[in-house]
Amino acid sequence: MLSLRKLFFDPEPPTEEQLARGRRCLIAEGAAAGVLYSIGTGNFLTGYLGQMGASVSFCALMAMIPQAGCVLQFFSPLLFERLHHRKLAIWALCVVFRFSLSLTFLLPARMGPGAEATALVLYTLAFLAAGAVTPGLQHMTLGLAPPDARGRFFALKDIVANCVNSGCTLVLGRLLDAQIDAGRAETGYAMVGVICLGLAALDAGLLAATRDNPVDFVSRMRVYQMRVLGLSHTFLTTVGVVSAAAGMLGSWCWGRCADRTNWRRVIRLTALGSQTCTLGWALVSPGLAPLAAPVLLVVTAACAGGAANASANLQYVCSPPSGKTAYIGVTAALASLGACGSAAVATALQPLLEAALGPASIRVMFLLAAAGGLTNLFLNGRNLPRVR
């Protein structure tokens, strides 16, 4: 009891050495969590659902759940605002998220007719926990980051996460393709589930060992890539390694750029690059996919880290002195609601377009998405504050 109390409710303020050790644990934890998230939201999940015999509509439903779960970011700050020591609540929600996501790859395939329902329940539980924990975990991370080198810290965190993620997904993709080619797809996906359980346990241990700094708060894409463009697990994970290298370079450069200029410049440039890539997907055909997809994925990865860090830091710096978690939670929830709403509209609109346009419907969807993103950037990007 005493050790648990010290682990989660240590009354003594953290020392600089403890904070430095906490940052290292958080970097390692983020790497493990990144692999889990990539497996649970990328081509591995799409292939697993396909192996179960799930329809495209069910895959689209599952792809909406991560964004729908983020609605809880409206409400979870009410919990975190009332807790001086938030580590236990953050740790428990992360455990529910990681282990439920891992079990999604293990239990449904053994449930027979109830496989899809079991997968839906586990996946929903996972991302409800993910949505609830995001404001607290994000604030915990920002609180541990060194104030005078926040951009460098997040760049290093992204680089480590990308290295681990690219290596793990590349190896796992090759192993899974080997099992599928040998006619043992069920065994291959069970292997993925066991590895996820191991990563979830490692993540829980690292997060528990992180010494926090308690303060008062003053896809549809993966279906398209695999089923329409015909890209394999091995191709996607191999390109992912190259993308990760671009992402590491991009995170480092964007972090240094932010330290020298401001986060507004970073978010505007990265958003422009990302939306241009979205527009580029409208031009991709199965014949061009092996050439065009790597370019689009690499450029997107180079922009992604900078955009995420810029968004998080803009919210953190611009939030009021009190109620930072509530501010971060509400803005993140609004963004997630917008993403979920747009995904729902796309899910309803795509069959209508497909009936009228056939295979060209997916290109229209990308054109609409790019047009919306670029319009938003033009109208609202210039109003962002110039802050570091």
Stockholm file with secondary structure:
# STOCKHOLM 1.0

chainA/1-388         MLSLRKLFFDPEPPTEEQLARGRRCLIAEGAAAGVLYSIGTGNFLTGYLGQMGASVSFCALMAMIPQAGCVLQFFSPLLFERLHHRKLAIWALCVVFRFSLSLTFLLPARMGPGAEATALVLYTLAFLAAGAVTPGLQHMTLGLAPPDARGRFFALKDIVANCVNSGCTLVLGRLLDAQIDAGRAETGYAMVGVICLGLAALDAGLLAATRDNPVDFVSRMRVYQMRVLGLSHTFLTTVGVVSAAAGMLGSWCWGRCADRTNWRRVIRLTALGSQTCTLGWALVSPGLAPLAAPVLLVVTAACAGGAANASANLQYVCSPPSGKTAYIGVTAALASLGACGSAAVATALQPLLEAALGPASIRVMFLLAAAGGLTNLFLNGRNLPRVR
#=GR chainA/1-388 SS CHHHHHHHHCCSCCCHHHHHHHHHHHHHHHHHHHHHHHHHHSHHHHHHHHHHTCCHHHHHHHHHHHHHHGGGGGTHHHHHTTCSCCHHHHHHHHHHHHHHHHHHTTSGGGSGGGHHHHHHHHHHHHHHHHHHHHHHHHHHHHHHSCGGGHHHHHHHHHHHHHHHHHHHHHHHHHHHHHHHHTTCHHHHHHHHHHHHHHHHHHHHHHHHHCCCCCCCCCCHHHHIIIIISCCCHHHHHHHHHHHHHHHHHHHHHHHHHHHHSCHHHHHHHHHHHHHHHHHHHTTCCTTTHHHHHHHHHHHHHHHHHHHHHHHHHHHHHHSCSSCHHHHHHHHHHHHHHHHHHHHHHHHHHHHHHHHHHGGGHHHHHHHHHHHHHHHHHHHHGGGSCCCC
#=GC SS_cons         CHHHHHHHHCCSCCCHHHHHHHHHHHHHHHHHHHHHHHHHHSHHHHHHHHHHTCCHHHHHHHHHHHHHHGGGGGTHHHHHTTCSCCHHHHHHHHHHHHHHHHHHTTSGGGSGGGHHHHHHHHHHHHHHHHHHHHHHHHHHHHHHSCGGGHHHHHHHHHHHHHHHHHHHHHHHHHHHHHHHHTTCHHHHHHHHHHHHHHHHHHHHHHHHHCCCCCCCCCCHHHHIIIIISCCCHHHHHHHHHHHHHHHHHHHHHHHHHHHHSCHHHHHHHHHHHHHHHHHHHTTCCTTTHHHHHHHHHHHHHHHHHHHHHHHHHHHHHHSCSSCHHHHHHHHHHHHHHHHHHHHHHHHHHHHHHHHHHGGGHHHHHHHHHHHHHHHHHHHHGGGSCCCC
//
